[in-house]
Amino acid sequence: MPEDYQKFYCINSCILDASNPHEGYVSKDGRFAAIRVIQSKKYMIIVDGKQDKLCRNWDSAMTYIKKLESASKKSKSKGTLNI
């Protein structure tokens, strides 16, 4: 998986543009994205390349993604198994 979000190919060239942040969002590791639905204020949440949830607005989409990111960080175990 690429480490840098700028290496992703993007058809919508303004999705990562800082001047228009409400057009969309992609996390730095590329696992999570919020894509604006055409002609609507709703955002589709994409997790690992699959559609996950449709949020009503930008704020609810970002809240949901932040929750997923924190849950993802907590679930990664760094322990070892005794064999």
VEXPAVO-90454 format. One line per 10 residues: their letters; for each residue x, y, z of N, C-alpha, C. Coordinates in nm, 3 decimals. Atoms other than C-alpha are relative to their C-alpha. Layout:
BEGIN
a	X:Y:Z:X:Y:Z:X:Y:Z; ...
***
This chain:
BEGIN
mpedyqkfyc	0.085:-0.118:0.000:0.000:0.000:0.000:0.090:0.124:0.000; -0.082:-0.120:0.004:0.145:0.342:-0.091:-0.008:0.078:0.131; -0.008:-0.076:-0.125:0.256:0.554:0.201:-0.042:0.145:-0.019; 0.025:-0.141:0.023:0.201:0.893:0.037:-0.132:0.016:-0.076; 0.130:-0.015:0.063:-0.153:1.005:-0.049:0.008:0.070:-0.134; -0.012:-0.070:0.127:-0.024:1.216:-0.339:0.033:-0.095:-0.115; -0.029:0.097:0.105:0.071:0.899:-0.530:-0.126:-0.063:-0.058; 0.124:0.057:0.050:-0.295:0.803:-0.577:-0.042:0.071:-0.127; 0.053:-0.059:0.122:-0.438:0.856:-0.922:-0.140:0.050:0.029; 0.128:-0.060:-0.032:-0.735:1.089:-0.897:-0.059:0.066:-0.124
inscildasn	0.066:-0.060:0.116:-0.980:1.173:-1.179:-0.042:0.143:0.033; 0.043:-0.132:-0.044:-1.120:1.469:-0.984:0.122:0.072:0.058; -0.127:-0.059:-0.039:-0.807:1.684:-0.967:-0.011:0.097:0.117; 0.012:-0.096:-0.110:-0.949:1.926:-0.707:-0.034:-0.067:0.133; 0.038:0.067:-0.124:-1.026:1.659:-0.444:0.105:0.022:0.110; -0.105:-0.022:-0.098:-0.689:1.715:-0.272:0.044:0.145:0.006; -0.034:-0.142:0.004:-0.682:2.090:-0.337:-0.042:0.066:0.132; 0.028:-0.062:-0.130:-0.659:2.283:-0.010:-0.094:0.120:-0.011; 0.086:-0.116:0.014:-0.851:2.578:-0.155:-0.149:-0.037:0.001; 0.139:0.046:-0.002:-1.172:2.369:-0.177:-0.008:-0.129:0.082
phegyvskdg	-0.006:0.121:-0.082:-1.166:2.126:0.120:-0.130:-0.080:0.004; 0.126:0.071:-0.009:-1.535:2.037:0.100:-0.032:-0.080:-0.125; 0.021:0.079:0.120:-1.496:1.869:-0.239:0.022:-0.149:0.030; -0.026:0.138:-0.036:-1.358:1.551:-0.082:0.116:-0.011:0.095; -0.107:0.023:-0.097:-1.110:1.395:0.158:0.057:-0.139:-0.024; -0.068:0.129:0.004:-0.852:1.115:0.138:0.100:-0.002:0.113; -0.095:0.008:-0.111:-0.659:0.999:0.443:0.141:-0.022:-0.055; -0.139:0.009:0.047:-0.280:0.994:0.423:0.040:-0.142:-0.038; -0.033:0.137:0.037:-0.262:0.614:0.413:-0.088:-0.053:-0.113; 0.085:0.039:0.113:-0.536:0.597:0.148:-0.111:-0.097:0.034
rfaairviqs	0.103:0.096:-0.039:-0.768:0.369:0.347:-0.139:0.061:0.004; 0.129:-0.064:-0.019:-1.045:0.623:0.406:-0.015:0.118:-0.094; 0.027:-0.113:0.089:-1.208:0.871:0.170:-0.145:0.044:0.018; 0.136:-0.056:0.003:-1.512:1.099:0.163:-0.014:0.069:-0.135; 0.020:-0.052:0.134:-1.638:1.171:-0.187:-0.139:0.063:-0.007; 0.128:-0.070:0.009:-1.911:1.427:-0.254:-0.087:-0.062:-0.108; 0.096:0.054:0.096:-2.220:1.288:-0.425:-0.041:0.114:-0.093; 0.031:-0.102:0.100:-2.297:1.477:-0.747:-0.138:0.061:0.025; 0.123:-0.077:-0.016:-2.565:1.749:-0.717:-0.065:-0.021:0.137; 0.053:0.024:-0.134:-2.601:1.688:-0.343:0.100:0.052:0.103
kkymiivdgk	-0.089:-0.036:-0.109:-2.457:1.789:-0.007:0.049:-0.124:0.073; -0.036:0.124:-0.066:-2.411:1.423:0.087:0.139:-0.048:-0.043; -0.133:0.055:0.025:-2.077:1.240:0.107:-0.002:-0.151:0.018; -0.014:0.144:-0.011:-2.006:0.873:0.040:0.134:-0.029:0.066; -0.122:0.040:-0.070:-1.752:0.721:0.279:0.049:-0.130:-0.063; -0.062:0.117:0.062:-1.514:0.475:0.115:0.107:-0.050:0.096; -0.098:0.061:-0.089:-1.314:0.236:0.334:0.061:-0.119:-0.072; -0.073:0.106:0.069:-1.049:0.014:0.175:-0.058:-0.030:-0.138; 0.050:0.015:0.136:-1.200:0.072:-0.171:-0.145:-0.043:-0.011; 0.140:0.041:0.002:-1.556:-0.024:-0.074:-0.087:0.109:0.061
qdklcrnwds	0.094:-0.099:-0.054:-1.857:0.200:-0.014:-0.045:-0.046:0.138; 0.033:0.037:-0.137:-1.928:0.207:0.358:-0.127:0.069:0.049; 0.112:-0.073:-0.057:-2.178:0.479:0.447:-0.023:0.128:-0.078; 0.035:-0.127:0.061:-2.361:0.780:0.304:-0.033:0.098:0.113; 0.020:-0.099:-0.105:-2.335:1.084:0.532:-0.073:0.122:-0.054; 0.083:-0.113:0.041:-2.565:1.387:0.525:0.078:0.124:-0.039; -0.076:-0.121:0.028:-2.297:1.657:0.524:0.148:-0.022:0.029; -0.145:0.007:-0.016:-1.924:1.732:0.544:0.039:-0.030:0.144; -0.036:0.018:-0.141:-1.913:1.750:0.924:-0.026:-0.142:0.048; 0.029:0.138:-0.043:-2.082:1.413:0.978:0.093:-0.099:-0.069
amtyikkles	-0.093:0.087:0.071:-1.857:1.255:0.714:0.137:0.000:0.068; -0.130:-0.009:-0.064:-1.541:1.382:0.882:-0.002:-0.061:0.140; 0.013:0.061:-0.132:-1.665:1.277:1.226:0.005:-0.152:-0.011; 0.002:0.145:0.021:-1.733:0.925:1.096:0.139:-0.052:-0.037; -0.134:0.043:0.041:-1.390:0.901:0.930:0.096:0.007:0.117; -0.088:-0.011:-0.116:-1.211:1.023:1.242:-0.025:-0.114:0.098; 0.034:0.111:-0.087:-1.396:0.759:1.443:0.060:-0.131:-0.055; -0.056:0.120:0.062:-1.291:0.488:1.195:0.153:-0.002:0.011; -0.146:-0.007:-0.010:-0.929:0.607:1.196:0.048:-0.031:0.140; -0.043:0.027:-0.138:-0.906:0.602:1.575:-0.025:-0.146:0.037
askkskskgt	0.027:0.141:-0.027:-1.067:0.256:1.591:0.103:-0.088:-0.071; -0.100:0.075:0.076:-0.822:0.135:1.326:0.135:0.002:0.072; -0.126:-0.012:-0.073:-0.525:0.263:1.527:0.000:-0.084:0.126; 0.010:0.075:-0.125:-0.650:0.099:1.845:0.002:-0.151:-0.024; 0.013:0.144:0.024:-0.711:-0.241:1.681:0.130:-0.065:-0.047; -0.126:0.059:0.046:-0.355:-0.286:1.551:0.081:-0.047:0.119; -0.074:0.059:-0.111:-0.181:-0.520:1.790:0.147:-0.009:-0.035; -0.145:0.008:0.021:0.196:-0.503:1.828:0.059:-0.107:0.088; -0.049:0.104:-0.088:0.221:-0.796:2.064:0.050:-0.121:-0.079; -0.050:0.121:0.063:0.388:-1.129:1.992:-0.066:-0.120:0.065
lni	0.055:0.125:-0.052:0.265:-1.481:2.035:0.114:-0.089:0.047; -0.099:0.097:-0.050:0.461:-1.729:2.246:-0.025:-0.134:-0.065; 0.016:0.129:0.070:0.522:-2.043:2.047:0.080:-0.106:0.069
***
